[in-house]
């Protein structure tokens, strides 16, 4: 399965661990929400990063007390029409200030890529090999955004006031006598 991180193809360092399998010691692991919440203290002293697969029907507020221990939250898209994970990503980034990886998994389509990035996703598990190039090109397609969002891109109105004024224009007001 192709994996995209930071706008380009990458190797996925996390291994999915089923609920009944032992947790590998020195390998980044991705576990279910049920397993993580049932034994969150078990993961606290772990030497390797831990991530959780969070279903879109659960409230991300349940994760808030544990976010400092998580390197990754994988948000599930069971179908491309179900957009609850967009809200979950934005809440993780904006309300809880989560700086770890927020990964989209499941039915992730190339048409949604830019919207996913704007919502706060920074990694993607995609199903079609042919979509990998489209995902990486989508970030470069638009240089200006108009709405504030969970990503780091400044909207056009904010950029207008913070960027340098073009040559030939003056910010001074002069009185003509």
N, C-alpha and C positions, 0 to 999 in steps of 0.2 A: 504494500500500500504506500503510495507516494506521501511524503511528509514535507510540509513547507513551514519554515520558521524564519522570521525577520525578512520576509519577502523573497526567499530563495529556497531551493531544494536543500534538504539537510538530512542527516541521519537521526533517527529517533532514539535517544539514549534510554528511554524508559521501557521497561518490560511490564506487560500486563500480567498481573498475578491473580488467579482465580481465588475465590474465597476459601476453598479447601486446600489450596497449595501452600507450602511453606514460603515464607518471605526470604528472598535471597539477601545475603548480608551486605555485600559491597556493590550492588547494582541498583541504579535508580529504579524504583518500582511504582507502578500505578495500580491502585486497589479500588474496589467498589466503595461507594458511600457507606453502605451497611457495615462493611468490614472496618473501614476507617473510624466511624463513629463508635462502634462497639469496642474498639481497642486503641483509641487515639493515644493513650499513654504509652502503649507498646512502641509507637512510632517516634516518640519524643527523643529517645536516646540513640536513634539509628544513625549509623555513619554515612549512609548514602541518602540522596534525596528521595522524598516520597511525594506522590501525587495521588489525587482522588478523581474518580470518574463520577461526576455529579449529574443525576438525572434532572431533566427540565421540570419535572413535577414537584421537586423539593425546593423549599425555600433556602436561598443561599445564606440567610441569616444564621442558620444552623452551623455554618462553617466559620463564622466570624471569630469565635474564641480559638480556633485552630489555625488560622491563616498564617501565623508566624512560623508554623512548623511545616507548611506546605511549599513545595517548589513549583507545583503544577496543579491547576484545576482544569480538568477536561470536561467541557459542557457538551451534553448530548443533543443532537438534532435527530430525533427518531424519524421525522419526515421533513422534507424541505419546506413544507407549508407551516410547520410549527416553529414560531419565532420566539418562544419563551427564553431560549438561551441567549438571545440578544440582550434582553433585560437583565438576565443573571450576570452577564459579562460586564455590563455597564455598572451595575450595583457593586460588583466586586471591585472594580477600578475606582469609581467615584465615591461611593459611600464608605467602603472599607479600606480604600487605599492599597489594595493588593498589588504588589509589584512583581510577583512571580509570573510564570507562564500561564496564560489562559488559552486553552486549546479547544478548537471546534472539532467535534468528532461525529460521525454518523452521516446523514444525508446532507453533505455540504456541496453546494453547487457553485460553479465558477461565476455565475451571475450575481451571487451574493457576496463575493469575496471583499470588495471594497466596503460594503456595509458592515461586514463582520469586523474588519480592521477598525473602522470608525467606532464600533461598539466596544472595542477593547481587546479583541482577540489578537494574538500575535503568533499563533501556531495552528496548523491545520492538517488533519488527516483526511486525505481525499481518496476517493475510490477509483477514479479514472486516471490512468497514466496520461492520457491526452490533455487533461485539465491542468497539469502541473505548469506548463508554460504560460497558460492563460492566467493562472493565479499570480505568478511572479510578474507578469506584464501589467496587471491591473493597478498595482501601486504606482507605477510610473505614468499611468494614463492621465491623471488629473493633478495639476500642480496647485490648484486653488480650491479651498473648501469654503462654504458659506455658513454652515452651522457649527456651533461648538459640539464636541463629542468626547468620548472617553479616550481617544487616541491623543497624541501629543501635537497634532497639527493645529496651528492657529488659524481661526477663521479670517476671511479677507478683511473684515472691518478692524480686527485687532492688528493685523499686519499693516494696514494702512497707517495706523498711528504709531507703530513701533519701528518701522523700517525707515531708512534714510529718505529724505525728500530729494527728488530728482534734481540734477544740475539745472541751473537757470531759474530756479524758484527761490524765493527768500522767505524766511520765517519772520523777518523784522518788519515792523510797521514804521513807515517813514512819513513824516509830515512834509507836505509840499508847501513852500512859502509863496 
